[in-house]
Amino acid sequence: MVKDQEFLEKKASYCLGLAKKLGATESSVIVNNSVSETVNFRNKKLDESNRSDDLGISITTYIGKKKSSISSSNLLDDNLNILIEKCVETTKNTPEDEFNSLPDKDLLAKEVRDLDLYDDTHIENDQKIDYLKELESAASNDKKIVNTESSFTQNKSNFILANSEGFCAGYKTSSFTASSVTVAKDEKSMERDYEYSSKCFLKDLDDAGELGKQAADQTIRKLSPKKIGSEKIAIIFDKRIAKGILSTFASAISSSAISRGTSFLKDKVNQKIFSDKINVLDKPDILKGLGSRNFDSEGVKTDTLKLVDQGILKHYLIDTYNGKKLNLKSNGRCGGTSNLYFENGNISFKDLLNSKSKSLYITETIGHGSNIVTGDYSVGATGFLVENGEFKYPINEITIAGNFKDMFKNITLANDLEFKYSTNSPTMMIEGMVVAGK
């Protein structure tokens, strides 16, 4: 089991006291413990089973405007003494940076709410194996499936974040994750797809048989793809892909990108960047949310942010260091977003498919083709041709391209939002994108 709060707090307090004694004017410490157990199957046979127990500490010391950090997996006092002494000595020899500091004391979280993020249920290896046997059986039921891989991971974590301003807090989290990867083959092609489920609580995990069947069905339907010509067409992004568009948006509004001037959304706060119907929220207090948290990685309280309101950009994601560069206060986003999502649109999935006589439905993108400096977007893709609301046949070997400045303004969202990940989107249609085919 993971170390308790008392043990982690004791180590953090020891480090803060020693850092001050050695000359640090400010300091912060993160102590964390994570225990993970994983079982892997391949083609209905046990492939691997392992367990890891990670215990680590990260210390940051300040001397005026000088700052340095050091980390270790050895928490014995003798090692911590050496570690902190090295960190303080390094800090003394580090150039000053006027923006270095701990967060403002009044921004630090005052309480730790119970967000229902920890399940103390322990699933034994035999139970993991039984789950994967059922999953693999369902995934390989069709003779077109020629290869299967699956895994089950249980993770329990605990941490303490403390600093010299008196902040000291942490909490336990848990996750149970099952995945299925399948390969299908026919006389014309071989295709691969996947499905997975990740939850804070074991009881909420998807049924093994259903998960395997979904992975197999999604793979089989991609068989015998056809090629299409180049054209300008509406693209419909499956929810798994649409959330990637939202992740790119988050990268573009990070205060680090804004302060460096390396984002196409620099100086865009209070300007319209999406259509009137688009709202984007980052909500850290969703019960059992995969991205839920009480405070960011600096201890700053995290409140719900409406990042985009009726198409207008309202906030950047601000941490302490880059916030000072921009003359803005941290809004608790050091380390990124929590539960980020597009609000539902007002059209059903079926009506979205029917809204154009012809469109492409994208289920997979290939490559990292998002440039947040210019806003250019270009990726390889596979999916399906859709005509009059019906999936006609799978397509592959295409490239889809556009620029986020235009793409954002041409988004239509369905009303099928689900909170399956920490970043979530309804099915998304973007009109007027360029497709390069055969």
C-alpha positions in Angstrom: 0.0 0.0 0.0 1.1 3.6 -0.5 2.8 5.5 2.3 0.4 7.5 4.6 0.2 11.3 4.9 2.1 11.4 8.2 5.2 9.7 6.7 5.2 12.0 3.6 4.5 15.2 5.7 7.4 14.2 8.1 9.8 14.0 5.2 8.6 17.3 3.6 8.9 19.1 7.0 12.4 17.8 7.5 13.5 19.1 4.1 12.0 22.5 4.6 13.6 22.9 8.0 17.0 21.9 6.7 16.8 24.1 3.6 16.1 27.1 5.8 19.0 26.2 8.2 21.4 26.0 5.2 20.5 29.4 3.9 17.5 29.1 1.6 15.2 32.1 1.8 12.2 30.1 0.4 11.7 26.4 -0.5 9.1 23.9 -1.7 9.0 20.1 -1.5 6.9 17.4 -3.2 7.0 13.9 -1.8 5.1 11.2 -3.6 4.5 7.5 -3.5 2.9 5.4 -6.3 2.2 1.7 -6.3 1.3 0.2 -9.7 0.4 -3.4 -10.7 0.0 -4.4 -14.3 -1.0 -7.6 -16.1 -0.6 -8.0 -19.9 -2.1 -10.6 -22.2 -1.3 -11.4 -25.8 -3.4 -13.7 -28.0 -5.4 -15.0 -25.0 -2.2 -15.9 -23.1 -0.6 -14.3 -20.1 2.4 -12.2 -21.4 3.7 -10.3 -18.4 2.8 -9.3 -14.8 4.7 -6.7 -12.9 4.5 -4.4 -9.9 6.3 -1.1 -9.2 6.6 0.9 -6.1 7.9 4.4 -6.7 8.9 6.7 -3.9 10.4 10.1 -4.7 11.1 13.6 -3.5 11.7 16.8 -5.4 13.1 19.9 -3.6 13.3 23.5 -4.9 15.3 26.1 -3.0 15.4 29.9 -3.5 17.9 32.4 -2.3 16.4 35.8 -3.2 15.7 35.5 -6.9 18.0 32.6 -7.5 16.4 29.1 -7.8 17.4 25.5 -8.3 15.8 22.1 -8.0 17.0 18.5 -7.2 15.2 15.2 -6.9 15.9 11.7 -5.6 14.2 8.3 -4.9 16.3 7.9 -1.7 14.4 9.3 1.3 16.8 8.3 4.0 17.8 11.3 6.1 21.5 10.9 5.3 20.8 11.2 1.6 18.3 14.1 2.1 21.1 16.0 4.0 23.4 15.6 1.1 20.7 16.4 -1.4 19.5 19.6 0.2 23.1 20.8 0.8 23.8 20.4 -2.9 20.6 22.1 -3.9 21.3 25.2 -1.7 24.9 25.4 -3.0 23.7 25.1 -6.6 21.2 27.9 -5.9 24.0 30.2 -4.7 25.8 29.8 -8.0 22.7 30.2 -10.2 22.0 33.5 -12.0 19.2 35.7 -10.7 15.9 35.7 -12.4 13.5 38.5 -11.3 10.4 36.3 -11.9 11.5 33.5 -9.6 9.4 33.1 -6.5 6.9 30.9 -4.6 3.2 31.6 -5.4 1.5 34.5 -3.5 0.4 33.2 -0.1 -3.1 34.4 -0.6 -3.5 32.3 -3.7 -2.6 29.0 -2.0 -5.4 26.4 -1.4 -6.9 26.7 2.1 -8.7 23.4 2.2 -8.6 19.9 0.6 -12.1 18.9 -0.6 -13.0 15.3 -0.9 -13.4 14.8 -4.7 -13.9 11.0 -4.4 -10.6 10.2 -6.2 -9.5 7.2 -4.1 -10.8 3.7 -4.1 -9.1 1.5 -1.5 -10.3 -1.7 -3.3 -7.4 -4.0 -4.2 -7.9 -6.3 -7.1 -5.7 -9.4 -6.9 -3.7 -10.7 -9.9 -6.0 -13.6 -10.3 -9.0 -11.2 -10.7 -7.0 -9.1 -13.2 -6.3 -12.3 -15.2 -10.0 -13.4 -15.2 -11.0 -9.9 -16.4 -8.4 -10.1 -19.3 -9.4 -13.6 -20.2 -13.0 -12.4 -20.7 -11.8 -9.3 -22.6 -9.5 -11.3 -24.9 -12.2 -13.9 -25.6 -14.6 -11.2 -26.7 -11.9 -9.3 -28.7 -10.9 -12.4 -30.7 -14.4 -13.8 -31.3 -14.4 -12.9 -35.0 -12.1 -14.9 -37.2 -10.9 -11.7 -38.9 -9.1 -10.8 -35.7 -5.6 -12.2 -36.0 -3.8 -10.6 -33.0 -4.9 -9.2 -29.6 -3.1 -7.4 -26.8 -4.7 -6.3 -23.6 -3.7 -5.0 -20.2 -5.1 -4.2 -16.8 -3.3 -1.7 -14.5 -4.2 -0.7 -10.9 -2.5 2.4 -9.6 -2.6 3.9 -6.1 -0.8 7.2 -5.3 -0.3 9.6 -2.5 1.6 12.9 -2.2 2.4 15.9 -0.1 3.2 19.4 -1.4 4.7 21.7 1.1 6.5 25.1 1.1 8.1 27.6 3.4 5.0 29.8 3.4 3.3 27.2 5.6 1.4 25.3 2.9 1.3 21.6 3.4 -1.4 19.4 1.7 -1.9 16.3 -0.4 -4.3 13.5 -1.0 -4.6 10.0 -2.3 -5.7 9.1 -5.9 -6.4 5.8 -7.6 -7.0 4.5 -11.1 -8.0 1.3 -12.7 -7.3 1.0 -16.4 -8.1 -1.7 -18.9 -7.2 -1.6 -22.6 -7.6 -3.8 -25.7 -5.7 -3.6 -28.9 -6.8 -5.8 -31.9 -5.4 -6.5 -35.4 -7.8 -7.6 -38.1 -7.0 -9.0 -41.5 -8.8 -9.8 -44.7 -7.7 -10.4 -48.3 -7.1 -6.7 -49.0 -5.6 -5.2 -45.8 -4.5 -5.5 -42.2 -5.9 -2.9 -39.7 -5.4 -2.1 -36.1 -7.6 -0.2 -33.5 -8.1 -0.1 -29.8 -10.4 0.7 -26.9 -9.7 1.4 -23.3 -11.4 2.4 -20.0 -9.9 4.3 -17.1 -11.7 5.1 -13.9 -10.9 6.2 -10.3 -13.1 3.4 -8.9 -13.0 -0.3 -9.9 -16.7 -0.6 -10.0 -17.0 2.0 -12.7 -14.6 0.3 -15.1 -16.2 -0.9 -18.4 -17.4 -4.5 -18.7 -14.5 -6.7 -20.0 -16.6 -8.4 -22.7 -18.0 -5.1 -24.0 -14.6 -3.5 -24.0 -13.1 -6.3 -26.1 -16.0 -6.3 -28.5 -15.8 -2.6 -29.1 -12.0 -2.9 -29.9 -12.7 -5.7 -32.3 -15.7 -4.0 -34.0 -13.8 -0.8 -34.5 -10.9 -2.7 -36.1 -13.0 -4.9 -38.4 -14.9 -2.0 -39.8 -11.6 -0.5 -41.0 -10.8 -3.4 -43.3 -10.6 -3.0 -47.1 -10.2 0.8 -47.1 -10.4 2.8 -50.3 -8.5 5.8 -51.5 -10.2 9.1 -52.3 -9.2 12.1 -54.3 -8.1 15.5 -53.0 -10.9 18.0 -52.2 -12.2 20.6 -49.7 -14.7 19.0 -47.5 -16.3 19.0 -44.0 -14.4 16.8 -41.6 -16.2 15.1 -38.7 -13.8 14.1 -35.8 -14.6 11.2 -33.6 -14.6 12.2 -29.9 -11.3 10.4 -29.4 -9.7 12.7 -32.0 -11.7 15.8 -31.2 -10.2 16.0 -27.8 -6.8 16.3 -29.4 -7.9 19.5 -31.0 -8.8 20.8 -27.5 -5.5 19.7 -26.1 -3.7 21.8 -28.8 -5.9 24.8 -27.9 -4.7 24.3 -24.2 -1.1 24.3 -25.3 -1.7 27.5 -27.3 -3.1 29.3 -24.3 -0.4 28.2 -21.8 1.3 31.1 -20.1 4.7 29.7 -21.1 3.8 29.8 -24.8 2.2 33.3 -24.4 5.1 34.8 -22.5 7.6 33.5 -25.1 5.5 34.8 -27.9 5.3 31.4 -29.5 1.5 31.0 -29.8 -0.9 32.1 -32.5 -3.3 33.1 -29.6 -0.9 35.7 -28.1 -2.8 38.9 -27.3 -6.2 37.3 -28.0 -7.9 37.5 -24.6 -11.3 39.1 -24.9 -11.3 38.4 -28.6 -13.5 36.0 -30.5 -11.6 33.0 -31.7 -14.5 30.5 -32.0 -18.1 30.8 -33.2 -20.8 32.1 -30.8 -21.9 28.6 -29.9 -18.6 27.4 -28.5 -17.9 27.3 -24.8 -14.7 25.7 -23.2 -14.5 25.0 -19.5 -11.8 23.6 -17.2 -13.5 22.2 -14.1 -11.2 20.8 -11.4 -13.9 19.7 -8.9 -15.8 17.0 -10.9 -16.3 14.0 -8.5 -14.2 11.0 -9.7 -12.9 13.1 -12.5 -9.6 11.8 -14.0 -8.2 15.3 -14.0 -9.8 16.5 -10.8 -7.6 18.2 -8.1 -7.7 20.7 -5.3 -4.7 22.7 -6.3 -2.0 22.9 -8.9 1.6 21.7 -8.7 2.5 24.9 -6.9 -0.3 24.6 -4.3 -2.4 27.4 -5.9 -6.1 26.8 -5.5 -7.9 25.7 -8.7 -11.3 27.0 -9.5 -13.5 26.4 -12.5 -12.5 28.6 -15.5 -14.7 29.3 -18.4 -11.8 29.6 -20.9 -14.0 30.4 -23.8 -17.4 32.1 -23.4 -19.6 32.2 -26.6 -16.5 32.1 -28.7 -14.6 34.7 -26.8 -11.2 33.7 -25.2 -11.4 34.7 -21.5 -8.3 33.3 -19.8 -4.8 31.9 -20.4 -3.6 29.0 -18.3 -1.3 30.8 -15.8 1.4 29.6 -13.5 3.4 31.7 -11.1 6.6 32.2 -13.0 5.1 33.0 -16.4 2.3 34.9 -14.8 4.8 37.4 -13.3 6.3 37.8 -16.8 2.9 38.7 -18.1 2.0 40.7 -15.0 -0.9 38.3 -14.3 -1.8 36.3 -11.2 -1.7 32.5 -11.3 -5.1 30.9 -11.8 -3.9 27.5 -10.6 -2.9 26.0 -13.9 0.8 25.2 -13.2 1.1 21.7 -14.8 -1.8 22.3 -17.2 -5.5 21.8 -17.2 -7.7 19.6 -15.0 -10.9 18.4 -16.5 -11.0 20.3 -19.8 -14.0 20.1 -22.2 -16.1 21.7 -24.9 -19.7 22.2 -23.7 -22.3 20.2 -25.7 -23.5 21.5 -28.9 -27.2 21.6 -29.8 -27.3 19.0 -32.5 -27.5 15.2 -32.2 -24.8 12.9 -33.5 -27.2 11.6 -36.2 -28.2 15.1 -37.3 -24.5 16.1 -37.5 -23.8 13.2 -39.9 -26.8 14.2 -41.9 -26.0 17.9 -42.0 -23.8 17.5 -45.1 -24.5 15.3 -48.2 -20.8 14.3 -48.1 -18.2 14.4 -45.3 -15.3 12.4 -43.9 -15.5 10.9 -40.4 -12.0 10.7 -38.9 -11.2 7.9 -36.4 -7.4 8.1 -36.3 -4.7 10.7 -37.0 -1.1 10.0 -37.7 1.8 12.2 -36.8 2.1 15.4 -34.7 1.0 18.1 -37.1 0.0 20.9 -34.9 2.1 24.1 -34.9 1.0 26.4 -32.2 3.3 29.2 -33.4 1.5 29.6 -36.7 -1.7 27.7 -36.1 -1.0 25.3 -39.0 -2.5 21.8 -38.8 -1.6 18.9 -41.0 -1.8 15.2 -40.2 -2.2 11.9 -41.9 -5.6 10.3 -41.2 -7.9 7.3 -41.6 -11.7 7.1 -41.3 -14.8 6.7 -43.3 -16.6 8.4 -46.1 -20.1 9.6 -45.0 -22.8 10.2 -47.6 -26.3 11.4 -46.6 -25.7 10.4 -43.0 -24.5 6.9 -43.8 -21.0 5.4 -43.4 -20.2 4.2 -46.9 -16.7 2.7 -46.6 -13.4 3.1 -44.8 -10.7 5.3 -46.3 -7.0 5.7 -45.6 -3.8 7.3 -46.8 -5.2 10.9 -46.7 -3.8 14.1 -45.2 -6.1 16.7 -43.7 -4.9 20.2 -43.3 -6.0 23.7 -42.2 -5.2 26.5 -39.8 -6.6 26.6 -36.3 -7.5 30.3 -36.8 -10.0 29.2 -39.4 -10.8 25.8 -38.0 -11.9 27.2 -34.6 -14.4 29.5 -36.3 -16.0 26.6 -38.3 -16.6 24.1 -35.5 -20.0 22.5 -35.0 -20.3 20.3 -31.9 -22.8 17.4 -31.3 -24.5 16.9 -28.0 -22.8 13.6 -27.1 -20.2 14.7 -24.6 -18.9 12.0 -22.3 -16.3 12.4 -19.5 -14.1 9.4 -20.4 -10.8 11.2 -20.2 -9.3 14.3 -18.5 -9.8 16.2 -21.8 -13.2 15.6 -23.5 -15.1 16.8 -26.5 -18.3 15.9 -28.2 -18.2 14.7 -31.8 -16.9 17.7 -33.8 -17.4 18.8 -37.4 -15.1 21.4 -39.0 -16.1 22.7 -42.4 -13.9 23.7 -45.3 -10.8 21.6 -44.5 -8.4 20.5 -47.2 -8.0 16.7 -47.8 -5.1 15.5 -49.9 -5.7 12.0 -51.3 -4.6 9.9 -54.2 
